[in-house]
Amino acid sequence: MTYFRNILGIIILMLVMNNISAQSENKYIRNGNSDFKEQNFYQAEKNYVKSLEKGGQVYKGLFNLGDVYYETHNYGQAGALFDSVARITEDRDISSQAFYNLGNTLLSASLESDTVAAEALPLSVESYKQALRLNPSDTAAKYNLAYAQQMMKNQEQQQQNQDQNQDQQNQDQQDQEKKDQEDQEQENQEQENQDQQQNQDQQQQDGQQQQSQGQQPKQISKEDAERMLEAMKNDEKKTLEKVKLSKVKGKTSKSEKDW
């Protein structure tokens, strides 16, 4: 009997301690909720973190802490906390609410950044669907699901248009580069033809000049001209002397004989 009384005492003590811990946990959560309503998010965060240190129903502190991060636009931490709550609790309503809040977090992150939206929007849609699987009557989840799906459709259409525009720009650039290359080749060919024609004209002009120079009389110097003139005079003088001598030799003599 003494043994059983000891066991019972231990159990009662544990229940009392758990009750004290739960009361302490609830105190911090209540204080955090009060701070949250007053938008004192820094103090609310501190109270929710203290409630987690006390143990008990951890999902309450995690859920409310996620709300603080959501309101301060810290979507990465908020999403991680809501995802944790949705998976650790066995309460379908709380899990549904956590998935709903996760969907809102991902949707809000998508609205703030187009880069994030490409990955976050599909996850947001899936979170709303999961919330509705757990609670099909959640009208807010239905509305937000439809909104997220429309956003995703618009994003896909926008991406498709961007891809088409990029393809067209690439094609236009290729066409322009091809045209520039063809124009350059044509210009090079025209320049080459022009150079060849100029070379032919120059060669023809040089040939004509050489031919013209060959037909011109040879120019002599003044000294050569004087020597030639002197030689001609000497030749003329010699010729006259020869003629004169010829006349002398050609005269007939009278016969002195008396026939």
Sequence and secondary structure as in RCSB ss.txt:
>XXXX:A:sequence
MTYFRNILGIIILMLVMNNISAQSENKYIRNGNSDFKEQNFYQAEKNYVKSLEKGGQVYKGLFNLGDVYYETHNY
GQAGALFDSVARITEDRDISSQAFYNLGNTLLSASLESDTVAAEALPLSVESYKQALRLNPSDTAAKYNLAYAQQ
MMKNQEQQQQNQDQNQDQQNQDQQDQEKKDQEDQEQENQEQENQDQQQNQDQQQQDGQQQQSQGQQPKQISKEDA
ERMLEAMKNDEKKTLEKVKLSKVKGKTSKSEKDW
>XXXX:A:secstr
 HHHHHHHHHHHHHHHHHHHHHHHHHHHHHHHHHHHHTT HHHHHHHHHHHHHT SSHHHHHHHHHHHHHHTT H
HHHHHHHHHHHHH   HHHHHHHHHHHHHHHHHHHHH HHHHHHHHHHHHHHHHHHHHH TT HHHHHHHHHHHH
HHHHHHHHHHHHHHHHHHHHHHHHHHHHHHHHHHHHHHHHHHHHHHHHHHHHHHHHHHHHHHHHHS     HHHH
HHHHHHHHHHHHHHHHHHHHHHHHT         
